[in-house]
Amino acid sequence: MTILTIPNDKGKWYPSLGGQVCDFIEENLVFGPGDLHGEKAKLDDDKRAFIWRMYEVFPKGHLNEGRRRFKRCALSLAKGVAKTEFGAWIAACELHPEAPVRCYGFDKRGNPLGGPVKFPYIPMVAFTEEQSDLLCYGTLKYILENCPLERDFDIGIERIMRKSGDGKLESLASSPEGRDGALTTFQVEDETHWWTQPRHKQAHKTMMANLAKRKEADAWGLEVTTAPEPGQKSIAEEAMEYAQAIKEGKVKNSKFYYFHRQADESHLLDTPEDIRAAVIEASGPSAAVWRDIDAIVALFDDPGNDVAYLERVYCNRLVKSSLKAFDINEWEQLADKKYKVPDKALITLGFDGAMFHDSVALVGTEIESGFQFVVGVWECPYGKKDWQAPVEEIEETVEAAFENYNVWRMYADPQYWLSYTAKWAGMYGKEKVVEWYTNHPTQMCYSIEAFATAIKSRELSHDGHKGLGRHIANAFKQELNKRDEQGKRLWVIHKERPDSPNKIDLAMAAILSWRGRLDAVALGVTNRSAYEDGLITIG
């Protein structure tokens, strides 16, 4: 079993309110929706230990006596061990008018005396509004409606208040606008391995800043997650990297408590017995209570399932999904942030995007070096329903690209942009502006495969643009009912689901630009001076 705990205070002891909080949970709360719904809450050894650590306080006589040790706590646990329910229990304690969640002094033995938060404000936040309402907030709502504490709260569809009116908890999605200025006393960030978008990062940053606003409330935050997918740069992945940096002594932060449990790497998952052992190991004390081990093992035997995904969520290992089109770690290794494509360099352009509700991207590739760079990107802000691509700005960017560089070809998807691609063809020549329909799967699959091969062979390099990396990471494989000459199934890329806010247009534009570069190389268009002198003609 592999466990990462930060800080690992071997031989050290801190007083804690954790025992009092555990008692409060088991005496007053119930299990949420599921097999044990409505039954009295019971904490396993792991969760009891988490609560003890999270509620440690500085001892009597310390400069910060009685105050919380940790401002930020993050738990990385396998799928199906009631992480969301755990977060709901803690939120219920933090909101209740009598729960022992803050230190109000010490007894004669130096043990802390617990009491409630004065006028708490608690956001429960998930990566979408629907997930927040249905999972973290929905679980808390069910628990409070079915336990003795119901009489102490006014419970609504999206908020829970103390009956006295001096405390509030809200269900919120991770939009940064809704977090700024909040006088938070405690917060729950749920399933942070899904928090990958810029809006998620900004929301997390804003929420963490809010914790510093109420000194007397001793505010703090709890993040619960499953192991992140490597390369997605989610909040969960960044938390793990931060914990590793603290462990290695690269960063000093005594106010961050981090716990990650996973199956040991010695489990190769080759047999049902090994899978069973790995799942039980990753589950900890929760295995017998929360997880149907036989059902999980059976999932690994189903050829239609993504085994890499199952390993990540049930063994809590950092594994890249086999459904992802590109390896984001390999992509990031190709970044060269110091290189700049010189003016008038011979390049190709790739253009893709929608006119409404999505994004538009223009990516260039230097033919000689294979270096890719983002010329322009325009994305619909999260939640904006009436967004339209800024056509005038996009046209100016295209014109500037043709003016600043020696554009051999621009491969442009004309969907939604037919009149503009026609206009550009008229301005720069039909041989330079070529319509390339990305919804034609046969021609696209070979271009995508060539792009993927260039990443693996390190033939390609790029400017390290964060947006391009994000779009590359967002691309999923979709296999076609066609095979190549070697019998290998062909595939194209798509978003994880049609309504996903995770864009891939920069990735598609990069593929089109790379396709142009390959065509140029095939025609011998690699020497700028020879091309300009007319020794090489356009095919």
Secondary structure, DSSP 8 states (H G I E B T S, - for coil): -EEEEES--TT----BSHHHHHHHHHHH-B--SSTTTTSB----HHHHHHHHHHTBB--TTSTTTTSBS-SEEEEE--TTS-HHHHHHHHHHHHHSSS---EEEEE-TTS-EEEE--SS-EEEEEESSHHHIIIIIHHHHHHHHHTSGGGGGEEE-SSEEEETTSS-EEEEEES-GGGTTT---SEEEEE-GGG--SHHHHHHHHHHHHHTTS-TTTT-EEEEEE----TTS--HHHHHHHHHHHHHTTSS--TTEEEEEEE--TT----SHHHHHHHHHHHHGGGHHHH--HHHHHHHHH-TTS-HHHHHHHHH------TTBSS-HHHHHTTB-TT----TT-EEEEEEEE-SBSSEEEEEEEETTT-EEEEEEEEE--TT-TT-B--HHHHHHHHHHHHHHSEEEEEEE--TTTHHHHHHHHHHH-TTTEEE--TT-HHHHHHHHHHHHHHHHHT--EE---HHHHHHHHH-EEEEEEEE-TTS-EEEEEE-SSTT-S---HHHHHHHHHHHHHHHHHHTTTT-HHHHHTTSS---
